[in-house]
Amino acid sequence: MKVLFLVLCVLGVYGETPDYFPKCRRSDPQIEKCILEGVEAMRPYLNKGIPEVNIPAVDPFVVPTLKLDRTAPNLRLKATIRHAKAFGGSAFKIEKLKVNLNNKYAAEVKITIPKLMVVADYDVHGSRLLTLDINGKGRIRGNFTGIAVVAKGVGKLTQKDGVDYILADRVVAKVRVTHAQVAVDDSERPVAATSAAAFFNASPGVVLDILSPLIDETCATVAKAFINKVLGSIPIKDVLLDD
């Protein structure tokens, strides 16, 4: 998710932005190549972030607060996640990129990340996975390997003080994880939390399949928020260069 908004935001930003940003033109028949070269030029700076254009640090990538509320077959989840940090995202690889600027602003990207280590505080109440009670409060740590994200985004034009900007109107994502293991330190129900972690670690594929729609939605929501945080501060004339 963290890389999706970077790709959508490097369509040629220039001016007061750093010199290493790409300068891509709307009419460039190889605009995908220009963007990919721009991402690689930015890579050394991503760990600490690029404050000039509101790009936060990628490694670790921080999500201060996230609320989850979903009811589906085999799942009822109400949770608040705080102080989430993901380590390892800077090793991302863009496997595929497609951009469409013909009367619309659309992009599709496939990204792989070898490994992510995630830590977060959680507060879960009134929740169940299959027949397993997963209520409690504490800290969770997870190791996830073989991550693949396919994301699509569509933008729209908006005006602010007479200046045109482009914002993400819709973002959808599909996230797949090859393997995962978790450890839980629960301050309210330590025995139940240990049992829940053991259940997950014994069958991570089963649990991830159940959680897949929630993971996809959460990835898209976080990506859209950060895309708009960046693009909301950059006039479109500074994002896409006309001939």
N, C-alpha and C positions, 0 to 999 in steps of 0.2 A: 504493500500500500504506500509506503513512504516513497518508493521510486516512481510510482504512477504519476503523482503530482509534479515531480521533478521533470519528467519527460514532457508533460503537457505545458510546462512553464518555460521551457528553454527554446521556444520558437523564435530565437533571434533577439533576445533582450539586449539592449545596448544603451548608450548615452551615459548616465551617471552610474550605471551598473559596472561591475568589475570588468577589466579588459579581457579576461579569459572567457567571457560569455560569447556564444556564437552569434553570428549575424546572418540569419537565414531569410531568404526572400520568399514571399508568398508564391511567386511564379516558378520557383526553383523545381525542376522536374525530379531532382534528387534531394528533396527537402528532408526525407527520412535520414539520409546519410549525413546531412548537415546537423540535424538534431543529435544523432548518435555521436558524432565527433564533438559536439558541444558538451554532451553529458560526460564524455571521457575527459575533456578539458576541465570540467568542474570537479571531477572525482576527488582530486587531492584536497579540496576545500570542504567537502561535504561532512566530514566528521564533526567539525566545529560549527557548521552551518554558514549561511551567507546572509547576514543581517540586512545588507543593503536592499535585498528583495524579499525579506521576510521568510527565507528558507531556514528552517530550524536544523539543528544537528541531526544527522542521519544515524550516527553510531556513538552513543545510544540514541535511539529514537524514543521520545518521551510523549506519553499521552497522560495528561494530568488527571482527568476524570472521564469515565465512560460508564453509562448506564445501560444495562441489558434487560430486556423484558420480552420474553417470547414463550408462547405456548404452541406446541406441535406434538405429533405422535411421539411418544416415549420421552418427551421433554417438557418440563415446566421450569422456567428460569427467570428469576428476578434477582438482579445483582448490581452492585456498584463496584467498579474497579477504579482504584486510585493509584497514582504514582507508578504507572506502568512504564517499564523501560525494556526496549528490545535491543540486544547487542548482536552484531554480526551483519547488519543490513548493508554495510558499505561494500560487502563482497558480492553485491548483486550483479547479474549479467542480463542484458536485454537480448532476448532470443529473437524477438520479432517486433517490428514497429510499422504501423500503417497510419498515415495521416490523410485526411480528406478536407480540403479547404474550398471545394467547389460549392459556393453558396451556403456553406455551413462550416462549423468548426468541430471536427470529430477526430478521434484518435483511438487506435486499438494497440495494446502493447502486451507482450508476454515477457514476464520477468522470472528468473530463477534465483534463488538464494540457497547456498549450500546448507547453512545452519543458522538458526536464531536461538539465542538464550533470552528468555523473557522472565522478568520478575515483576510482581505487582501485589498490592494489598487488595483484599477482596472482602466484601460483605454480602453474603447470600442468605436470603430468607424465603420461605415458602416455595422451595424448589425441589425438583426431583428429576433424576435421569434414569429411565427405565423404572426399576423398582427401588432404585438407590436414593436415599435421602442425602442431599448434598448441601444442606444448610450449614452455616457457620460464618466465622469471621477470622481473618488472619492474613497470612502471606503465602503466595504460591510462586514456585519457580519451575519453569519448564524448558526442556531442550527439544527443539523441533528441527528435523533434517529433511532435506529434499523438498524444499518449498517451491511451488510453481504458482504464479498469479497471472491470470489472463483478465485484463480489464479493458473496458470500453468507456469512453467519455464523450459527451456532446456538450458544446458550449453555446452561450447566447450572448448577444450584445446588450450592454446596459450603459446608461449615461449617469455621470456624476459631475455636477458643476459644469455641464456643457462638454465634458470630455468623455469619449467612448472607451469603455472597458469590455473585456470578455470574461465571463464567469462560467464555471461549470454548471450546466443545467441538470445533467443526469450522469451518474457514474454507476456502472454495474461491474461486479467482479466475481471471478471464480477462483477459489483458493484450494490448492491441494497440497497435503503434507504427507510425505512418505512414511515418516516415523516420528513418534513423540514419547517423551517420558516426563512425568511431573513429580514434584515433591511439595508437600503442604505442611505448613506450620500454623495450626488453628488454635486460637486462644480460647474459643468457646467450647468446641467439641473435638478435642484432639484424637480420640479413639476413632470416632466416625470419620474424621478427615483422613486418617491413615488408611482406613478401609476403602474409602472412595479413591484415594490415590493408587492403592494397590489394584483396585478394579480397573482403573484407567490404564495403568502400566501393563496389565495382563492382556488387555484387548484394546490398544489405542486405535486401531483401525475402525472397530465397531463404534467407539465413542465419537471419533472424528466424523464418521458418516452421519451420525445423528446431529452433531453440532454444525455440519457443513453449511446449511442455509444461514444460520446465525453468524458464522465466521465470514461468509460472503458479504452479508449485509453490513457487518461491522467494518470490514475492510473498505467497502465502498463509501460508507458514511465518513470515516476518518479521512480517506483520500480526498473526498469532495470538500471537506472543511478546510484542509490545508491548501488545496488548489486555489480556492477562493480567497484564502488569506494572502496568498502570493499575488494572484492576478488582480485582486481588488486594489492593489497599490501601483499597478503598472498600466498606463494608457495603452490602448491597442496599437497606436501608431509606433510605440516603442517595442511592441512584441512581434508584430509582423511588418516587414519592410516591403513597401510597394516599389515597383520599378520606376 
